[in-house]
Amino acid sequence: LEGIVQSKSLSDENDRAYLLNFVCLLAIRNPRLRESLRSALEQTARITIDLVLQSKESYDRYLKSARDAGSVLPEVGYEEMKAFFESNAYRVEANRVSQIQREMQVFNDILPLIFKRGWLLLRAPTSSAGFITADHPVCLFWSDPKMRGGFYGPGLGLPGTDLLFPISPRLALIGAFEVRDGVQDVDANQVAGFNGGLIAIAERQVYARDHNFVYSMQPGEEPRKASHLMSDDRFLRRKSGSDDQ
């Protein structure tokens, strides 16, 4: 990262490769995606348990099958287990090692898609406060704003998508299948648009070098000052239920 910041380019292939691997890791290994995978696992588990508890006979068959396979299960009667299941007084957790293994399998599938994109290195003007970052710094959007908020979201392997990633207050990346590698100097309005994209995807927090940054969260929107962020409903909605500041 320091080499890229100093050279203000991605001409060094090793630096570029390390950076894109880092982007891919952050895209896969983050609390939001991990919770999404856990939630999907929980939904699947609830459906499975519901089927097992359809009758005492099906429950007994399941216990016998599991024990025959070597599982050590506690002695819990059908009625007691059914009442516990219907109480929802539990949470399904994924095995951490298995989850990390699954993430790395996804990483191996996604990394080639990251490298297939063309990458523009965006350079902010020295007159601006520059780029910010956030607790979810890898941001994927439809290139066409009209597609945003549609029936389905963008995917890392889909054309017509932009992948944003901030490197430093002066440098940021935007990757797309339709662009060639290069360097682009951007103006203050474009920096504000980039910052707005990160704010829109942020979980609860954004980070900046100072409080002078600007952002815009809609195409054509007049850039707003950082001081407006903590009263901006579009950001506060993402923070609802959290005491983080």
ABEGO torsion letter per residue (X at the ends): XAAAAAAGBAABAAAAAAAAAAAAAAAABBAAAAAAAAAAAAAAAAAAAAAAAABAAAAAAAAAAAAAAGBBBBBBBAAAAAAAAAAGABBBBBBAAAAAAAAAAAAAAAAAAAAABBBBBBBBBAABAEBBBBABABBBBBABAAABGBABBBBAABBGBBBBBBABAABBBBBBAABBBEBBBBBAAAAAAAAAAAAAABAABBBBABAABBBBABBGBBBBBAAAAAABAAAAAAABGBABX
